[in-house]
């Protein structure tokens, strides 16, 4: 593998992370949120559900403080193509937003959801604030004309740090809704109004905690260790040994590197918190005792669980660089969901390094990896250099 190519990809990733997650102290301001409504106005939805979507969005906006120092709303309807209704900074009064939303016309036509998601990339040029987290609220039944392109555009949008909430309409295709949403907890029914309000209010409160300025020398590293039937016990033990040897090359402690670990097969099996160990010998003993599991390679569940480990009170530090080091054969049980959950995790500012434990025959691991590079498990020096380089450069932005 090319270390030069890796560093180039790393630099690009850090530029994107800088825009959305690291930045200056003022980059995230509590109470600010940019919310873009996407209304499905196609023939698969129908005029009645379209009207319900408009009423839902209008009632939602009424629950927030609107303005340049609070929540901004924009709106787009779509069928054959996206139709902007108003930009994020067009209105500062609820009644103006209410009228603009409720006046939207139903168009019928094709369900080109992927074009609406592609258009949503233009947050910043449509009144968005660099200081505000970004949320898309998509109203749809999940029956787009091109499910593959819809999923690709959703992944691309989430990878830039935009959080996607889906409100399912009548007769919804739940599989597509799951592929679009940032995670399974951000899919709601049109009848779950109070739940959506609560989720967005909680998101405003919590979102800035992910943008704390990075502290030099601090890095939280999560090992995701494939223990499925895709690898045998010998390869599994090799994964454990490489993890231990990597950790040995870092100073461990609250002001330096911290390590957590998860094994996975049918389900993720959490081993220990980031702040459990402050010296290498106790860490080594714990990780080498991990048990081989066998079972289905549900990599997507391990990636989904990682977000909770990094941000859910498991010893990770808000001001530390964050890395998930994934050992995998590159043949997960559900490649689409694996790619989706990787995009979500990267959207939260976690850098993913992919390590192949066998010859990779597909494109799964390059899409999971933040740099699109894949290390072989025998390339210990390459993996170590990647971790050390990221630790050194993550805060130098």
N, C-alpha and C positions, 0 to 999 in steps of 0.2 A: 504494500500500500504506500501511497505517497504522503509523507508528512507535510510537504509543502502544500499539497492540495487540501489536506486537513486544516492547516492553519488558515488558508484562504476562506474555506467554508466557515471556520470558527469566527473569523473577523466579521463576515457577513451576518452570522447569527447574533453576534454581540451588538452590531449596529441596530438590528431589529429589536433586540431586547432593550437596548438603550431607549428606543423610542417609546416603548410601552411599559417597561417595568423598572428599569434601574434609575436612569436620569438624575436630575437634581432634586434637592430637598423639596422644591415646590412643584415637582412634576405631577404628583397626585394630591388633590385637595379633597379632604373629606367633605361629603355632602354633594359633590359634583358627580353627575352621571349623564352620559349621552345615550339616549334610547331611540333606536330607529325601529318603527313599526313597518313590517312587510305584510301587506294584505293580499291574499290569493283571491283574484277576481276572475278566475277562469271558469269554464263551463263545468269542470269536475266539482266545483264547490257550490255554485248556484247563488242566486241573489239573496236568498234568505240567510244562509250562513255568512255571506259577505256582510250583510247588514248587522248580523250578530257580532262579527269581528269588529266593525266600526264602533258599535256601542260599547263593547268590552274595552277597547283601547281608550275611548273617551273617558269612561269611568275610571280606568287605571290612572290616566294622567291627572285626574282630579285629586288623587291621593298624595301628590308630591308638590314640593315647593319648586316652582318653575322660574327659571331665570339664568342669567349668565354665571351666577354663583351657586346655582342649585342644579336642578334637573332640566335638561333640554330634550325636546322631542322633535323627531323628524318622521316623515311617513312616505311610503311608496306603495302603490298598488301594482299588481302585475298579472298578466295573462300571456299574450303573445310576446310582450316586451314590458320592461319596467316603466311605470309612469310616476315620476316624482310628484308628490302632493305639496310638500313644503319642506324646507331645510331645517336643520337642527336649531339654527339661530333666528328663524323667521318670527316666532312668536314668544312673548314673555308673559302672556296672560292666558289662563286656562280657557276662558270663554272663546278666545280666538282659535285656540287649538281644537276645542270641541266643535266649533262650527266648520273648520276646515276638514276635520275628519268625517263628520256626519254628512257633509256635502259631497263626499267622494262618490263617483259613479261606478256602477257595476258594468263590466265590459264583456264578460264571457270570453271564449277563445281558448287557445292552448294553455297548458300549465307548464310554463318554462321557468320553474323555480330557480334553476341554476343561473338564469340571467339576473334575477333579483338578488341572489346571493353575491354574484360577481359585482353587481352595481353597488352593493353595500360596502365594498372596499373603499368607496369614496367618502368615508366619514369626514376626513379632515378638510376636504374641499367643499363640503356641504354644511359648514358651520360648526364642525366638531372642534373640541378643545383638546390640546395636547395634555392638559392637566386632568382630564376626566376619563375614567374607565368607559369602555364602550360595550353596549349590549344591543343585540338585535332580538326583537320579539317577532317571530314569524307565525302568522296565522295561516294554516293550510291543513288539508286532509292527507298529505303525504302521498299524493298520486300524481307525481310530476311526469312529464312526457319523457324524460331521460333521467332515470334514477342514478345512473353512473355519474353523469356530469353534475347532477345535483349534489351528490356526495362529495365529489372532487372539489366543487366550489365551497361547500361547507367546511371541508378540511382546510382549504386554503385560507378562508376567512378566520377560522379559529386559530390557525397558526400565527396570525398577526396579533393575537391577543384579544380579539373580539369574542365576547361571551354570547352564545346563542341559546335563546329560550324559544321553545316551540309550543304553541297552543293548538292542539288538535281539534279539528272540526268534525262534523258528522261523517261516519263511515271512513275513519282514518286508517291508513296503512301504517301500522306502528313500526314496522321494520325501517321504513324510510324516515319516520320521525326520529327514531333512535340514531340513525346515521347522521342526521342534521344537527341534533341538539348537542350541547357541550358535554352533557352526561345524562344518565337516566333520570336524575332528580330534577332536570330542567325541562321535562315534558309534562305538559298540563292539558287538561280538558277545558273546553270552552265554558264548562260549568264550574271550574275551580278558580273563580275570580279571587277570592280571599287568599288562596295559596300563592297566586302569582304576585299579588300586592306584597305579601309578607316576604316572599323570596327576594323581590327587587329592593325592598327596604333593607333587608339584611345584607344584600349585596353592596349597597351604598355604604353601609356601616363597615363592612369587612374588607372591601376591595383595596383600600389604600395600604392595608397591612402587608400586601404583597409587593409594595414598591419602595420599601425602606432602602435607603442607600447602602451599598455593599461595603462591608468592612474588609480591608486588606488582610489576606492570609487566612480568612475564615472560609471553609468550604464544607458543605454537608454532602456526603457521598452515600448513595443508596445502591446496594448491590441487589439486582433482580436475577435470581439464580434458577435456571430451568431445571426442574426435577421431574419432568414428564417422561412419558414413554419414548419421546423423541431422542432422549439421551439415555445411555445406560449408566449404571452405578459408577463405573470407572470414569466416565466423562464428567459426571456430577461431582465426584471427588476432585477432579482436576479444576472444575470451576471454583470449588471452595478453596483449593490451594492457591490459585491465582488471586482470588480476592484477598486472602491473608497476606500474600507476598506484596500486593499493591499497597495495602494498609501499612505495611512495615516501612514503607518509604516516606511516610508523612508523620510529622509531629501530631500527636493526638491530644485533644483537650478543648475546653470551651473557647479558647482564643485561637484555635488552629483547626485541624481537620476533625470532623466527627463522622462516624460510620453507622449505618443501619443496614439491615439485610432482610430479604424476603425470598423464600423458595416458593415455587409455584408449579402446579400441574392442573388438576381439576379446579383448585382454588388457591389463592395466595396464602402462604403460611408465614406470618410475621415472626421474626426471630428476636429482635431487640430494638429499643429506641436509639435515636442518634446520640443521646447524652448518657447512655448506660455505661460506657467504658471510657476511661481517661488514660489508659495505657495499652500498649500493643498486646502484651501477653494475655490479658484477660479477654480482649477482643478475639485474638487468635483461637483461644480455647473454645470460645462460644461458637464461632463460625465453623470450626472444623468438626463440631459435634452435630451439625445439621444432618437431618435424615433424608435419604432418597425417598421420593414419594411414588413415582410412576403415575400414570393417568394421562388425561387429555391436556395438551399444551395450550391452556387458556391464557395466553400472554396478555390479552386485552384486560383481563381481570387484575393481573399484577400491575399493569400500567394505571388502571383506574384507581386501585388501592393506593398507589404511590402518592397521589395528590393529597390524600388524607395524612399520610406519613409526613410529608413535607410541610403541610399547613394546618394539621389538626391536633397539635399539642403532643407530638411525639419526640420532642427534644430538638427539632430543627430550629435554626435561628433565622429571624426575619432579615438580618443584615448579612447573611452568609451566601456565597455563591452555591448553587444547587445543581448536583449532577446525579442522574440515574444511569448506572452502568448495567446494561442488559446483556446477560448471557442467553443465547438462543440458537436453535438450529435454523431459524428463519422459516419454519413451517408451522405456524400457529394454527389452532383449530378454527379461527375466524379471522382471516387476514384483514377484512374490511373494518371490523371492530378494533382490531389491533392498531391499524393505521389511525383510526378515529381517536382512540384514547391517547396515542402518542402525540397527536396534534393538540389535544386538550392540555396534556402535561407540558408540552413546549410552550403553549399559550400562556401558561402560568410562570414562565421564565426558567423552567428546568431544562438543562442541557442534557440530551440523551446521547450516550456513547454505546454503540452496538458492537458486541463481540460474538462472532460466529463460532459455535462449538463443533461444527462440521462444515463440509463444503456447501456453500450457499448456492442453490439452483434458481432461486426466484428473486423478486424485487422487494420482498417484504422488509428486510433489515435496512436497506438503503433509505426506504421511505420513513422508517422509524427513527433512524439516526438523525440528529440535528445537523450534522455535517454532510450527511449522505454517504459518508465513508463507513466501511465495515472492517473491523480488526479481526484477524484470526486469533483463536485462543492461544496459539503458540507464539504469537508476536507480543511477548510480555513487554519488551522495551517500548514498542509502539503504543501500547495501551497506557503504560506508565507515563510516557512523554505527553500523551494527550491530556491525562489528568493533571499533570504538573503544569503544563502550558495553560490550561484553563484556569487553574488555581491562581496563576500569576497574572493573567490578563483580564480576568472577569471584572475586576474593579477598576481597571485602567481605562475608563471610558470618559 
